[in-house]
Amino acid sequence: MGVLILIAGIVGVGVGGQGVIRLLFDHSKTGLLGGLRLGFGWTLAGYLLMVVVGLALGGWGDRLQKSRQKPARRTPPERR
């Protein structure tokens, strides 16, 4: 489950980041959120929200994965 959440976060950051950059360079290229016809400001806010949610999901998925892994077995140091 943690891997799926992590992947969703990575996709959210990628799609949202690409949308922000595309929109800042050419205001008429609204991309994925263009069908909503919200205008420049709201579309930019939507893409930024997508990036923030993607970062949160990615962090949460990473923590889930790390908590489910077995801890590394440490060997005691050798005595001299």
PyMOL commands that set and color helices and strands:
alter all, ss='L'
color gray80, all
select helices_A, chain A and resi 2-25+31-36+40-68
alter helices_A, ss='H'
color red, helices_A
deselect
rebuild
show_as cartoon
